[in-house]
């Protein structure tokens, strides 16, 4: 499985990528601070899961999800640091599988994958 982690804030990206690598030790985790470069990676490589920040430079999380889903329609997308009024709510127009408030945590990963992956 290949997991793409995208966040313009480099410290948060490093923390999220580390957490995802620890949670999925046998999978490929590709981390990028530039959503356009991450999109290019997704265009040229198989991607199964995307964790992307809601707000990023050059391309926001929902735009990133739409871009990746054009190439990989079955990809699971989880947007982090969503606005309070959207976090935990129902994603619109396939923008994501889940909208998460705040940074990704180990508890969130357990919750997501006990519900989403079976």
C-alpha positions, 0 to 999 in steps of 0.5 A, spaced: 500 500 500 502 507 498 500 512 502 501 520 501 502 525 506 501 532 504 502 538 508 505 545 507 507 546 514 514 542 514 514 540 522 507 538 522 508 534 515 514 531 519 510 529 525 504 526 521 509 522 516 512 519 522 506 517 525 503 514 519 510 510 518 509 507 525 502 505 524 503 502 517 510 500 518 510 495 512 507 500 507 510 506 503 509 513 505 511 518 501 511 525 504 511 532 501 510 539 503 508 541 496 501 539 494 503 540 486 509 535 487 505 530 491 500 530 485 505 529 480 507 523 484 500 521 485 499 521 477 505 517 476 505 512 482 499 508 485 496 511 491 491 508 496 491 513 501 492 520 502 492 524 508 492 532 506 492 538 510 485 542 509 489 549 507 495 549 503 499 553 498 498 553 491 492 547 492 488 546 498 486 539 501 479 538 497 483 540 490 488 535 492 483 530 493 480 531 487 486 531 483 488 525 486 482 522 485 482 523 477 488 518 477 486 514 482 478 514 483 478 509 489 483 512 493 481 514 500 482 521 502 483 524 509 483 531 510 486 534 517 486 541 520 479 542 517 475 548 519 471 547 526 465 548 522 467 542 517 471 537 522 467 531 523 462 533 518 459 530 512 464 531 506 461 534 500 462 532 493 467 527 494 472 532 497 474 526 502 472 520 506 473 524 512 474 531 515 478 531 521 479 537 526 486 538 528 492 534 526 492 527 525 493 523 532 494 515 533 487 515 536 484 518 529 488 513 525 485 507 530 478 510 529 479 511 521 481 504 520 477 500 524 471 504 521 474 505 513 478 499 512 476 492 513 
